[in-house]
Amino acid sequence: MAASGSRRLRFPVARAAASRLIVLRHSITLQGLLAAWLIVTSAAVYTGLLRWLGAGSAGALTLAFAATGMLAAVGWWRKQPRFIELAPPGADPHPHTLTVFAHDGACVAHGRLAGCAQWGGWLLALAIDGEDGRRPRTVLVAADALTRAAFRELAVRGRVAGFRAM
């Protein structure tokens, strides 16, 4: 996403001394869910094709489907957040501004935190307002990808930002 004009944010950016950087680990939960999804959908493809094509052809097409799914999963995984930069609590004009960076340092999302949805203590969906009137971006953060205190802080900031947006 462009910060201003055609300039793109890259990590590391010149940060204010009071900004906070949260480093995310790989989530075992999201990896497991992604692997389970790929297994179930591959089994469904095989079962659906078996009746019409036979075991050999259905197996070959299922392997092609699974390989395509794995390539898509790797591409998706590379775009997942690696760093979340939080604006300082007293920052003006928006204290709930955050920037999300992927594994390669590219900016995934930048803007004001609009709210969040929390599924128990294991997953947050952060809504970040798009720049220049664009649609808000949703960033998934699994609880096992960061410390308990950082997860709690993101959840509280998201709820406060959502309340203020009402």
C-alpha positions in Angstrom: 0.0 0.0 0.0 1.3 3.4 -0.8 1.9 5.7 2.2 1.8 8.9 0.2 1.7 9.1 -3.5 3.8 6.4 -5.1 6.2 5.8 -2.2 5.8 2.4 -0.7 6.5 1.6 2.9 9.2 -1.0 3.5 10.6 -2.4 6.7 12.5 -0.9 8.5 10.9 2.5 8.3 12.1 5.5 10.2 10.1 4.9 13.4 9.3 7.3 16.2 11.2 6.5 19.3 7.9 5.7 21.2 6.5 3.3 18.5 6.4 -0.3 19.4 7.3 -3.2 17.2 5.7 -6.6 17.7 7.5 -9.6 16.1 5.2 -12.5 15.1 6.3 -16.1 15.0 5.0 -18.7 12.6 1.6 -19.9 13.9 1.4 -23.7 14.4 -2.4 -23.3 14.6 -2.7 -21.7 11.2 -0.2 -24.1 9.6 -2.2 -27.0 11.0 -5.5 -25.6 9.8 -4.1 -24.9 6.4 -2.7 -28.5 6.1 -6.0 -30.0 7.3 -7.9 -27.9 4.7 -5.6 -29.1 1.9 -6.0 -32.7 3.0 -9.8 -32.5 3.2 -10.2 -30.7 -0.1 -7.9 -33.1 -1.9 -9.8 -36.1 -0.5 -13.0 -34.5 -1.7 -11.6 -33.9 -5.2 -10.4 -37.5 -5.4 -13.8 -38.8 -4.2 -15.7 -36.7 -6.7 -13.5 -37.7 -9.6 -13.1 -41.4 -8.8 -16.6 -42.4 -10.0 -16.2 -40.8 -13.5 -12.4 -41.1 -14.2 -11.2 -44.2 -12.3 -8.5 -44.4 -9.7 -5.5 -43.6 -11.9 -6.8 -40.4 -13.6 -8.5 -39.2 -10.4 -5.3 -39.7 -8.5 -3.3 -37.7 -11.0 -5.7 -34.9 -11.0 -5.9 -34.9 -7.2 -2.1 -34.7 -7.1 -2.2 -31.7 -9.5 -4.9 -30.1 -7.3 -2.8 -30.7 -4.1 0.3 -29.3 -5.7 -1.5 -26.2 -6.8 -3.0 -25.8 -3.3 0.4 -26.1 -1.8 1.9 -23.4 -4.1 -1.0 -21.2 -3.2 -0.5 -21.9 0.5 3.2 -21.0 0.3 2.3 -17.7 -1.5 -0.3 -16.9 1.2 2.1 -17.8 3.9 4.7 -15.4 2.6 2.2 -12.6 2.8 1.3 -13.2 6.4 2.3 -10.6 9.0 5.8 -10.8 10.5 6.0 -7.4 12.2 3.3 -5.1 13.6 4.3 -1.6 14.3 2.1 0.2 16.8 1.9 4.0 17.0 2.6 5.5 20.5 -0.5 5.7 22.7 -0.6 9.5 22.7 0.1 9.9 19.0 -1.8 12.6 17.0 -4.0 12.5 15.1 -4.7 8.8 15.3 -3.3 6.9 18.3 -4.6 3.6 16.9 -2.4 3.7 13.7 -0.5 0.5 12.9 1.6 -0.8 10.1 1.9 -4.5 9.3 4.9 -5.9 7.5 5.2 -9.3 5.7 8.2 -11.7 5.9 9.9 -10.0 3.0 9.6 -6.5 4.6 6.8 -5.3 2.3 4.0 -3.3 3.9 0.9 -5.5 4.1 -1.3 -2.9 5.7 -1.0 0.6 7.0 -3.7 2.8 8.6 -5.9 3.4 11.5 -7.2 0.4 13.4 -10.9 0.3 12.9 -11.8 -2.6 15.1 -11.3 -6.3 15.6 -13.1 -9.6 16.0 -11.8 -12.0 18.5 -12.4 -15.8 18.6 -11.7 -16.8 22.1 -8.1 -16.5 23.1 -6.7 -17.9 19.9 -7.4 -15.6 16.9 -7.8 -11.9 16.2 -9.1 -10.4 13.0 -7.9 -6.8 12.9 -9.7 -4.4 10.6 -7.3 -1.6 9.3 -8.9 1.3 7.5 -7.7 1.7 3.9 -5.9 4.8 2.8 -7.6 7.2 0.4 -11.0 5.7 1.0 -10.0 2.1 0.1 -11.7 -0.9 1.7 -10.5 -1.8 5.1 -7.9 -4.6 5.2 -8.3 -7.6 7.5 -5.2 -9.0 9.1 -5.4 -12.4 11.0 -3.2 -12.8 14.0 -3.1 -16.1 15.8 -2.4 -16.1 19.5 0.4 -18.6 19.3 2.3 -16.2 16.9 3.0 -13.6 19.7 3.2 -13.3 23.4 0.2 -13.3 25.6 0.7 -9.7 26.6 1.0 -8.5 23.0 -2.1 -10.5 22.0 -4.0 -8.9 24.8 -2.8 -5.4 23.8 -3.8 -5.8 20.2 -7.3 -7.1 21.3 -7.8 -4.1 23.6 -6.6 -1.6 21.0 -8.9 -3.2 18.5 -11.9 -3.1 20.8 -11.2 0.5 21.8 -10.8 1.6 18.2 -14.0 -0.2 17.3 -15.9 1.5 20.1 -14.6 4.9 19.1 -15.6 4.3 15.5 -19.3 3.8 16.5 
